[in-house]
Amino acid sequence: MIDDARTPLIISGPTPKGDDQLFAELKPKVEKLYAAQRNYVSTALIDAKKLIEKGETDYKTGGLALLRAHRGLPKNKALIKISQ
């Protein structure tokens, strides 16, 4: 038997508690967590910039702060600008 359907046939019934979504409950918590992460990355970038400009003795520490910022938000515009 060969299935020539262009869209897949989904055979399923209603799921128990299918309308009970946690999105509305979890959204504020996720937004709060993301804001804290963004604030930490901004602080790490400011510290990294200061340490790198300070000189060779703090260059390694500044690089570590840049790494932390990259791990926190790799597509941060300020981080990309510093990295170029």
N, CA, C and O atoms as CSV, one atom per row, in Angstrom:
chain,resi,resn,atom,element,x,y,z
A,1,MET,N,N,0.828,-1.171,0.000
A,1,MET,CA,C,0.000,0.000,0.000
A,1,MET,C,C,0.879,1.243,0.000
A,1,MET,O,O,1.832,1.321,0.776
A,2,ILE,N,N,0.583,2.195,-0.839
A,2,ILE,CA,C,1.345,3.429,-0.936
A,2,ILE,C,C,0.441,4.593,-0.569
A,2,ILE,O,O,-0.673,4.712,-1.078
A,3,ASP,N,N,0.933,5.457,0.323
A,3,ASP,CA,C,0.183,6.627,0.746
A,3,ASP,C,C,0.561,7.798,-0.156
A,3,ASP,O,O,1.696,8.272,-0.112
A,4,ASP,N,N,-0.378,8.265,-0.969
A,4,ASP,CA,C,-0.120,9.366,-1.888
A,4,ASP,C,C,-0.643,10.696,-1.356
A,4,ASP,O,O,-0.743,11.665,-2.109
A,5,ALA,N,N,-0.969,10.754,-0.101
A,5,ALA,CA,C,-1.517,11.993,0.462
A,5,ALA,C,C,-0.436,13.072,0.527
A,5,ALA,O,O,0.725,12.790,0.823
A,6,ARG,N,N,-0.830,14.278,0.254
A,6,ARG,CA,C,0.121,15.394,0.304
A,6,ARG,C,C,0.249,15.947,1.724
A,6,ARG,O,O,1.289,16.502,2.077
A,7,THR,N,N,-0.768,15.807,2.517
A,7,THR,CA,C,-0.690,16.214,3.927
A,7,THR,C,C,-0.855,14.963,4.782
A,7,THR,O,O,-1.664,14.094,4.457
A,8,PRO,N,N,-0.112,14.868,5.850
A,8,PRO,CA,C,-0.205,13.661,6.673
A,8,PRO,C,C,-1.549,13.571,7.386
A,8,PRO,O,O,-2.138,14.581,7.769
A,9,LEU,N,N,-2.005,12.372,7.550
A,9,LEU,CA,C,-3.243,12.117,8.261
A,9,LEU,C,C,-2.910,11.971,9.734
A,9,LEU,O,O,-2.127,11.102,10.118
A,10,ILE,N,N,-3.489,12.798,10.535
A,10,ILE,CA,C,-3.233,12.743,11.973
A,10,ILE,C,C,-4.475,12.181,12.642
A,10,ILE,O,O,-5.548,12.783,12.611
A,11,ILE,N,N,-4.306,11.037,13.234
A,11,ILE,CA,C,-5.412,10.393,13.920
A,11,ILE,C,C,-5.155,10.525,15.414
A,11,ILE,O,O,-4.287,9.856,15.975
A,12,SER,N,N,-5.919,11.389,16.036
A,12,SER,CA,C,-5.768,11.557,17.475
A,12,SER,C,C,-7.069,12.087,18.035
A,12,SER,O,O,-7.900,12.653,17.325
A,13,GLY,N,N,-7.212,11.892,19.281
A,13,GLY,CA,C,-8.404,12.376,19.955
A,13,GLY,C,C,-8.037,13.496,20.895
A,13,GLY,O,O,-6.878,13.904,20.973
A,14,PRO,N,N,-9.011,13.982,21.597
A,14,PRO,CA,C,-8.726,15.060,22.548
A,14,PRO,C,C,-7.811,14.557,23.666
A,14,PRO,O,O,-7.904,13.411,24.105
A,15,THR,N,N,-6.935,15.441,24.104
A,15,THR,CA,C,-6.031,15.081,25.186
A,15,THR,C,C,-6.617,15.538,26.508
A,15,THR,O,O,-7.302,16.559,26.566
A,16,PRO,N,N,-6.355,14.799,27.557
A,16,PRO,CA,C,-6.870,15.246,28.855
A,16,PRO,C,C,-6.181,16.548,29.253
A,16,PRO,O,O,-4.966,16.684,29.113
A,17,LYS,N,N,-6.943,17.475,29.735
A,17,LYS,CA,C,-6.458,18.799,30.120
A,17,LYS,C,C,-5.790,19.510,28.949
A,17,LYS,O,O,-4.818,20.238,29.150
A,18,GLY,N,N,-6.283,19.318,27.746
A,18,GLY,CA,C,-5.707,19.936,26.561
A,18,GLY,C,C,-5.841,21.440,26.547
A,18,GLY,O,O,-5.021,22.129,25.942
A,19,ASP,N,N,-6.859,21.960,27.202
A,19,ASP,CA,C,-7.059,23.406,27.223
A,19,ASP,C,C,-6.341,24.078,28.399
A,19,ASP,O,O,-6.328,25.304,28.504
A,20,ASP,N,N,-5.754,23.281,29.269
A,20,ASP,CA,C,-5.062,23.810,30.451
A,20,ASP,C,C,-3.618,24.135,30.078
A,20,ASP,O,O,-2.723,23.310,30.262
A,21,GLN,N,N,-3.399,25.326,29.561
A,21,GLN,CA,C,-2.072,25.744,29.127
A,21,GLN,C,C,-1.390,26.550,30.239
A,21,GLN,O,O,-2.036,27.333,30.936
A,22,LEU,N,N,-0.109,26.353,30.388
A,22,LEU,CA,C,0.647,27.060,31.417
A,22,LEU,C,C,1.289,28.341,30.875
A,22,LEU,O,O,2.019,29.020,31.597
A,23,PHE,N,N,1.025,28.671,29.624
A,23,PHE,CA,C,1.665,29.828,29.000
A,23,PHE,C,C,1.420,31.107,29.791
A,23,PHE,O,O,2.362,31.830,30.114
A,24,ALA,N,N,0.188,31.382,30.095
A,24,ALA,CA,C,-0.155,32.625,30.790
A,24,ALA,C,C,0.480,32.677,32.174
A,24,ALA,O,O,0.845,33.751,32.652
A,25,GLU,N,N,0.610,31.534,32.809
A,25,GLU,CA,C,1.196,31.482,34.147
A,25,GLU,C,C,2.723,31.642,34.104
A,25,GLU,O,O,3.301,32.284,34.981
A,26,LEU,N,N,3.367,31.070,33.104
A,26,LEU,CA,C,4.826,31.070,33.044
A,26,LEU,C,C,5.422,32.280,32.319
A,26,LEU,O,O,6.597,32.591,32.515
A,27,LYS,N,N,4.644,32.958,31.497
A,27,LYS,CA,C,5.179,34.073,30.711
A,27,LYS,C,C,5.812,35.159,31.579
A,27,LYS,O,O,6.925,35.584,31.270
A,28,PRO,N,N,5.164,35.633,32.649
A,28,PRO,CA,C,5.804,36.676,33.468
A,28,PRO,C,C,7.114,36.202,34.107
A,28,PRO,O,O,8.055,36.984,34.241
A,29,LYS,N,N,7.176,34.951,34.495
A,29,LYS,CA,C,8.398,34.419,35.100
A,29,LYS,C,C,9.533,34.348,34.081
A,29,LYS,O,O,10.682,34.657,34.398
A,30,VAL,N,N,9.209,33.945,32.872
A,30,VAL,CA,C,10.223,33.874,31.817
A,30,VAL,C,C,10.696,35.274,31.450
A,30,VAL,O,O,11.891,35.482,31.242
A,31,GLU,N,N,9.787,36.232,31.368
A,31,GLU,CA,C,10.167,37.612,31.068
A,31,GLU,C,C,11.075,38.181,32.150
A,31,GLU,O,O,12.031,38.893,31.843
A,32,LYS,N,N,10.789,37.877,33.411
A,32,LYS,CA,C,11.604,38.343,34.524
A,32,LYS,C,C,13.004,37.722,34.459
A,32,LYS,O,O,14.003,38.403,34.690
A,33,LEU,N,N,13.065,36.444,34.149
A,33,LEU,CA,C,14.346,35.751,34.027
A,33,LEU,C,C,15.167,36.324,32.877
A,33,LEU,O,O,16.371,36.532,33.021
A,34,TYR,N,N,14.531,36.580,31.744
A,34,TYR,CA,C,15.228,37.138,30.585
A,34,TYR,C,C,15.745,38.544,30.885
A,34,TYR,O,O,16.853,38.898,30.481
A,35,ALA,N,N,14.947,39.344,31.591
A,35,ALA,CA,C,15.376,40.700,31.951
A,35,ALA,C,C,16.597,40.644,32.869
A,35,ALA,O,O,17.526,41.436,32.709
A,36,ALA,N,N,16.602,39.727,33.819
A,36,ALA,CA,C,17.761,39.578,34.712
A,36,ALA,C,C,18.991,39.142,33.924
A,36,ALA,O,O,20.094,39.626,34.176
A,37,GLN,N,N,18.809,38.245,32.987
A,37,GLN,CA,C,19.917,37.783,32.148
A,37,GLN,C,C,20.465,38.938,31.309
A,37,GLN,O,O,21.680,39.110,31.210
A,38,ARG,N,N,19.587,39.718,30.715
A,38,ARG,CA,C,19.994,40.856,29.895
A,38,ARG,C,C,20.749,41.887,30.733
A,38,ARG,O,O,21.743,42.449,30.274
A,39,ASN,N,N,20.284,42.139,31.963
A,39,ASN,CA,C,20.965,43.079,32.846
A,39,ASN,C,C,22.352,42.572,33.222
A,39,ASN,O,O,23.306,43.349,33.263
A,40,TYR,N,N,22.472,41.279,33.497
A,40,TYR,CA,C,23.774,40.710,33.838
A,40,TYR,C,C,24.747,40.834,32.665
A,40,TYR,O,O,25.911,41.191,32.848
A,41,VAL,N,N,24.264,40.540,31.476
A,41,VAL,CA,C,25.125,40.624,30.293
A,41,VAL,C,C,25.561,42.068,30.063
A,41,VAL,O,O,26.719,42.308,29.719
A,42,SER,N,N,24.675,43.019,30.243
A,42,SER,CA,C,25.035,44.427,30.081
A,42,SER,C,C,26.122,44.824,31.079
A,42,SER,O,O,27.071,45.525,30.728
A,43,THR,N,N,25.978,44.373,32.322
A,43,THR,CA,C,26.985,44.657,33.339
A,43,THR,C,C,28.316,44.002,32.980
A,43,THR,O,O,29.372,44.617,33.123
A,44,ALA,N,N,28.266,42.760,32.515
A,44,ALA,CA,C,29.487,42.047,32.125
A,44,ALA,C,C,30.177,42.762,30.964
A,44,ALA,O,O,31.405,42.834,30.935
A,45,LEU,N,N,29.421,43.284,30.021
A,45,LEU,CA,C,30.010,44.011,28.891
A,45,LEU,C,C,30.681,45.304,29.342
A,45,LEU,O,O,31.770,45.641,28.878
A,46,ILE,N,N,30.031,46.019,30.241
A,46,ILE,CA,C,30.616,47.262,30.749
A,46,ILE,C,C,31.919,46.958,31.483
A,46,ILE,O,O,32.922,47.644,31.287
A,47,ASP,N,N,31.900,45.929,32.330
A,47,ASP,CA,C,33.102,45.531,33.056
A,47,ASP,C,C,34.201,45.091,32.096
A,47,ASP,O,O,35.362,45.458,32.277
A,48,ALA,N,N,33.854,44.321,31.091
A,48,ALA,CA,C,34.843,43.837,30.124
A,48,ALA,C,C,35.487,44.999,29.388
A,48,ALA,O,O,36.702,45.026,29.190
A,49,LYS,N,N,34.675,45.948,28.988
A,49,LYS,CA,C,35.200,47.114,28.257
A,49,LYS,C,C,36.200,47.878,29.120
A,49,LYS,O,O,37.272,48.257,28.648
A,50,LYS,N,N,35.845,48.102,30.390
A,50,LYS,CA,C,36.731,48.821,31.302
A,50,LYS,C,C,38.031,48.050,31.525
A,50,LYS,O,O,39.114,48.635,31.501
A,51,LEU,N,N,37.925,46.744,31.741
A,51,LEU,CA,C,39.105,45.932,32.025
A,51,LEU,C,C,40.033,45.842,30.820
A,51,LEU,O,O,41.253,45.880,30.974
A,52,ILE,N,N,39.473,45.726,29.641
A,52,ILE,CA,C,40.297,45.614,28.430
A,52,ILE,C,C,40.994,46.941,28.148
A,52,ILE,O,O,42.154,46.954,27.737
A,53,GLU,N,N,40.303,48.050,28.362
A,53,GLU,CA,C,40.908,49.361,28.142
A,53,GLU,C,C,41.969,49.683,29.189
A,53,GLU,O,O,42.868,50.485,28.936
A,54,LYS,N,N,41.868,49.066,30.355
A,54,LYS,CA,C,42.785,49.336,31.453
A,54,LYS,C,C,44.221,48.932,31.122
A,54,LYS,O,O,45.169,49.643,31.456
A,55,GLY,N,N,44.367,47.806,30.473
A,55,GLY,CA,C,45.715,47.398,30.117
A,55,GLY,C,C,45.897,45.896,30.123
A,55,GLY,O,O,44.949,45.129,30.291
A,56,GLU,N,N,47.143,45.502,29.934
A,56,GLU,CA,C,47.460,44.090,29.781
A,56,GLU,C,C,47.213,43.277,31.041
A,56,GLU,O,O,46.883,42.095,30.943
A,57,THR,N,N,47.360,43.863,32.214
A,57,THR,CA,C,47.204,43.081,33.439
A,57,THR,C,C,45.771,42.584,33.616
A,57,THR,O,O,45.551,41.506,34.168
A,58,ASP,N,N,44.808,43.356,33.154
A,58,ASP,CA,C,43.412,42.959,33.287
A,58,ASP,C,C,42.818,42.461,31.979
A,58,ASP,O,O,41.604,42.288,31.873
A,59,TYR,N,N,43.655,42.232,30.996
A,59,TYR,CA,C,43.165,41.784,29.687
A,59,TYR,C,C,42.502,40.412,29.773
A,59,TYR,O,O,41.467,40.180,29.149
A,60,LYS,N,N,43.101,39.502,30.546
A,60,LYS,CA,C,42.543,38.155,30.687
A,60,LYS,C,C,41.195,38.204,31.406
A,60,LYS,O,O,40.259,37.505,31.018
A,61,THR,N,N,41.094,39.017,32.438
A,61,THR,CA,C,39.838,39.159,33.173
A,61,THR,C,C,38.765,39.773,32.276
A,61,THR,O,O,37.601,39.376,32.332
A,62,GLY,N,N,39.159,40.740,31.451
A,62,GLY,CA,C,38.213,41.353,30.514
A,62,GLY,C,C,37.722,40.357,29.480
A,62,GLY,O,O,36.550,40.364,29.104
A,63,GLY,N,N,38.630,39.495,29.019
A,63,GLY,CA,C,38.241,38.447,28.070
A,63,GLY,C,C,37.264,37.463,28.677
A,63,GLY,O,O,36.341,36.996,28.010
A,64,LEU,N,N,37.472,37.150,29.954
A,64,LEU,CA,C,36.554,36.251,30.648
A,64,LEU,C,C,35.164,36.887,30.774
A,64,LEU,O,O,34.149,36.208,30.622
A,65,ALA,N,N,35.129,38.188,31.052
A,65,ALA,CA,C,33.844,38.890,31.122
A,65,ALA,C,C,33.150,38.895,29.759
A,65,ALA,O,O,31.930,38.757,29.679
A,66,LEU,N,N,33.933,39.054,28.687
A,66,LEU,CA,C,33.357,38.976,27.333
A,66,LEU,C,C,32.794,37.586,27.058
A,66,LEU,O,O,31.733,37.450,26.449
A,67,LEU,N,N,33.503,36.562,27.504
A,67,LEU,CA,C,33.023,35.191,27.310
A,67,LEU,C,C,31.708,34.975,28.055
A,67,LEU,O,O,30.788,34.349,27.528
A,68,ARG,N,N,31.622,35.486,29.263
A,68,ARG,CA,C,30.376,35.364,30.034
A,68,ARG,C,C,29.224,36.065,29.317
A,68,ARG,O,O,28.110,35.546,29.256
A,69,ALA,N,N,29.504,37.240,28.782
A,69,ALA,CA,C,28.466,37.974,28.050
A,69,ALA,C,C,28.038,37.203,26.807
A,69,ALA,O,O,26.853,37.142,26.480
A,70,HIS,N,N,29.003,36.621,26.126
A,70,HIS,CA,C,28.684,35.846,24.915
A,70,HIS,C,C,27.845,34.618,25.258
A,70,HIS,O,O,26.905,34.279,24.539
A,71,ARG,N,N,28.186,33.963,26.348
A,71,ARG,CA,C,27.399,32.789,26.757
A,71,ARG,C,C,25.997,33.181,27.207
A,71,ARG,O,O,25.055,32.402,27.060
A,72,GLY,N,N,25.857,34.385,27.754
A,72,GLY,CA,C,24.553,34.841,28.230
A,72,GLY,C,C,23.620,35.241,27.099
A,72,GLY,O,O,22.470,34.803,27.051
A,73,LEU,N,N,24.112,36.070,26.191
A,73,LEU,CA,C,23.309,36.529,25.043
A,73,LEU,C,C,24.238,36.686,23.841
A,73,LEU,O,O,24.767,37.773,23.612
A,74,PRO,N,N,24.441,35.630,23.078
A,74,PRO,CA,C,25.413,35.687,21.982
A,74,PRO,C,C,25.068,36.673,20.871
A,74,PRO,O,O,25.963,37.093,20.138
A,75,LYS,N,N,23.814,37.052,20.724
A,75,LYS,CA,C,23.431,37.966,19.644
A,75,LYS,C,C,23.193,39.391,20.142
A,75,LYS,O,O,22.519,40.179,19.480
A,76,ASN,N,N,23.748,39.718,21.311
A,76,ASN,CA,C,23.646,41.052,21.859
A,76,ASN,C,C,24.375,42.030,20.943
A,76,ASN,O,O,25.528,41.796,20.581
A,77,LYS,N,N,23.715,43.120,20.568
A,77,LYS,CA,C,24.285,44.071,19.606
A,77,LYS,C,C,25.571,44.723,20.138
A,77,LYS,O,O,26.526,44.916,19.387
A,78,ALA,N,N,25.591,45.056,21.425
A,78,ALA,CA,C,26.775,45.675,22.001
A,78,ALA,C,C,27.948,44.700,21.996
A,78,ALA,O,O,29.086,45.097,21.745
A,79,LEU,N,N,27.678,43.451,22.266
A,79,LEU,CA,C,28.724,42.420,22.245
A,79,LEU,C,C,29.279,42.242,20.846
A,79,LEU,O,O,30.492,42.134,20.668
A,80,ILE,N,N,28.419,42.209,19.868
A,80,ILE,CA,C,28.860,42.071,18.473
A,80,ILE,C,C,29.708,43.267,18.070
A,80,ILE,O,O,30.703,43.114,17.362
A,81,LYS,N,N,29.322,44.456,18.516
A,81,LYS,CA,C,30.072,45.669,18.188
A,81,LYS,C,C,31.470,45.622,18.814
A,81,LYS,O,O,32.448,45.989,18.163
A,82,ILE,N,N,31.570,45.175,20.063
A,82,ILE,CA,C,32.858,45.068,20.742
A,82,ILE,C,C,33.731,44.002,20.077
A,82,ILE,O,O,34.941,44.180,19.938
A,83,SER,N,N,33.121,42.920,19.678
A,83,SER,CA,C,33.868,41.783,19.126
A,83,SER,C,C,34.459,42.063,17.745
A,83,SER,O,O,35.395,41.378,17.331
A,84,GLN,N,N,33.939,43.040,17.036
A,84,GLN,CA,C,34.415,43.306,15.684
A,84,GLN,C,C,35.635,44.079,15.692
A,84,GLN,O,O,36.174,44.393,14.631
